[in-house]
Amino acid sequence: MALLLDTGIVYAYYDASDRWHEVAVQLLAREAGKLVLPGPAIPEVDHLLGVRLGREARRAFYQGLITGSYLVVELPQDAIARVAAIDRQFADLDLGFVDCAIAALAEARGVSRIATADRRHFEPLARVFGWELLPAPPPA
């Protein structure tokens, strides 16, 4: 069974100082299914790694892309209307394109497991779409 990855969980995997790091590493290491990385999330991960951690972190991420650690899935052109509809439906959350694209991809591919550190945005989505959010939040 596939696991759809949000930006925050991928970032946390590379940042040892992130509070989600340990749970992200454990989740991705033990995941038997495909680690599906939405194409629209790649620039966000790249930006965060570059700004917060620097060039070497970016290179480690690129290596994961090259070696196939992630199954990169692009957003089809015909799904953009669904992105806009999700944005309207959840206007009060101010989701942004990437979060809406993740929702649209999950829906289109029938993926119900979402790995995210962004509970503020994804818990309301999970209630509506019937997703399982992983991993459990780390202790405070």
N, C-alpha and C positions, 0 to 999 in steps of 0.2 A: 504494500500500500504506500502510495506516495505521500511525501510531506512537503507542503508548500512553505517556502521560507520568506519571511519578511526581512526587511533591511536590518532592523535592530538586532535580531538574533544572529545574523551573519556578522555584523560588526562586532557584537559581543564575543563571538568565537575567536576573533583575532586580537581583541583587547583584553589582556590579562588583568587590567585594573577595573574593568567594567563589572558592575555588580551581578550581571547575568552571565559572566564569562564561564564559570564552572558548570552551570546547568546547560549552557549552550554547547560546550565541549562534550559533556556527557551525552546529551541528546543526539548530536550529530554523529558521535562515535558509535553509538549503539543502534542507530537507525538502520533497519534492514531494507527499507524501501528506498525509492529514488528521492534524492534531495532536489526538489524542483525550485530553481531560482528564477523568478520572473525577470525577463529582460529589463523592464522598467526600473527594477530595484538596483541594477548594477551601477548606474551612475551615482545613486545615493550612497551605496556602500563605498565606492571608490572615493567619493568626496570626503565622507566622514573619516575613512582610514587615512587619507592624505593629510587632511587638516589636523586631525587629532594625534595620529601616530607616525605619519611620515611615509617616505618612499618605500622603505623595506616592507611595511605592512601592506601597502598596495601591491607590491611585487608578490608577496605571499598569496594574496587574494587572486591575482592574475594566474599564478601557478595552479591554484585550485580550479580555475576556469579551464586552463589548458589541459590539465590531466583528467578532467571529467569528474571531479569531485561533485560537481553540480550538473544537473540537467537543466540547461538554460532554455526557458520557454518564452517565446516572444508573444506579445499581445497581437492577435490578428486584427486587421483593419476593421472587420465587421463587429468586433467587440468594443470598439471605442464608444459607440452609442450606448452600450450597457454601462460603461464607465461613467458616462455623463448621467445616466439614469440613477445609478447608485449614489453619485454625488448629490443629486437632487433629493433622493429618498432620505439620505442621512445628512442633510444640509446642516443640522445643528451640531454635528461632530466636526465639521470642517476637515474632512479626511485628506483631501489632496489627491492628485492623480495616481500616485503609486499605490496607496492603500485601496483606492477604488479599482485599480487594475488588478490587484491581488484578489479582490473579491470577485471580479468578473472572470478571472482565470480559474479560480476555484470552482465557480459555478459552471463554467464551460467544460472543464475537465472532470467534473464530479469528484473533486478532492475535498475531503471533509476534515483533514488534519492540517492545521496552520501553526507553524512555529513562529512565535512573536514575543517580543519584550514589550510591545505597545498594547497594554491591556486597556488603556483609556479608549482607544479607537476600536480595537478588535473584540472586546467583550460584547458591546452592543451588536456588532455584526454577527458574532457567533450565535447569539440568542436568536436572531432572525433566520440565519442561514443553516443553523444546526451543526456548526463546526465544533471540533474539539481543539482547544488551544493548548499548545505545548511550548516549552516545558512548564511545570509548576513554577510559580515565581520563587526566586531565592529568598531565604530568610532576610528580614529587614536589618 
